[in-house]
Amino acid sequence: MNREAFEQLVAEALAAIPRRFRKAMANLVIAVEDEPADELLRELDIDPPDTLFGLYQGTPLTERGWGYGNTLPDRILLFQGPHEREADDEDDLVASIGETLIHEIGHYFGLSEEEIEEIEERYWRGDTEDEHGA
């Protein structure tokens, strides 16, 4: 799949996130890269065959003090190669991108791994607390 088509799937997955969360995201860039760098995988102690689908880089909202500001945007990186290799078909790819976005946006909001896992479980069940347009 070319980058433009993959980025379109990312945009669709992002649009599926409830509006109240999308509206609360500020100074955040979502970028697509081909693969996680070997150095990054080593730094995160990720050994093959495991890989990395996405990464949040920044300061979570819950850790920002009163003086936080005038900073470069936080970033969420999505790695196209791992997503494509692991997906069985396009529907599976869309679900994988969505789950990765939910996970990394959870880090942006300062949620714990347990809280993120609970949200991901609801995502897989199709259970949302908020309508997409609400």
Long-range contacts (C-beta under 8 A, 24 or more apart in sequence): 1-80, 1-84, 1-93, 3-32, 3-80, 6-32, 6-80, 6-83, 6-84, 7-32, 9-90, 9-93, 9-94, 9-97, 10-78, 10-97, 10-101, 12-94, 13-94, 13-97, 13-98, 13-101, 14-101, 15-132, 16-98, 16-132, 17-101, 17-102, 17-105, 17-132, 18-128, 18-129, 18-130, 18-131, 18-132, 18-134, 19-130, 19-132, 19-133, 19-134, 20-130, 20-134, 21-105, 21-109, 21-130, 24-109, 25-105, 25-108, 27-71, 27-73, 27-74, 28-58, 28-73, 28-74, 28-75, 28-76, 28-108, 29-73, 29-74, 29-75, 29-76, 30-75, 30-76, 30-78, 30-101, 31-75, 31-76, 31-77, 31-78, 32-77, 32-78, 32-79, 32-80, 33-77, 33-78, 33-79, 33-80, 34-79, 34-80, 34-81, 35-79, 35-80, 35-81, 35-82, 36-77, 36-79, 36-82, 51-79, 51-82, 52-79, 52-82, 53-78, 53-79, 53-82, 53-83, 53-86, 53-96, 53-100, 54-78, 54-79, 54-100, 54-101, 54-103, 54-104, 55-79, 55-104, 56-104, 56-105, 56-107, 56-108, 58-108, 60-107, 60-108, 60-109, 60-110, 61-108, 61-109, 61-110, 62-109, 62-110, 63-110, 74-108, 76-101, 76-104, 76-105, 76-108, 78-104, 95-124, 98-123, 99-123, 99-124
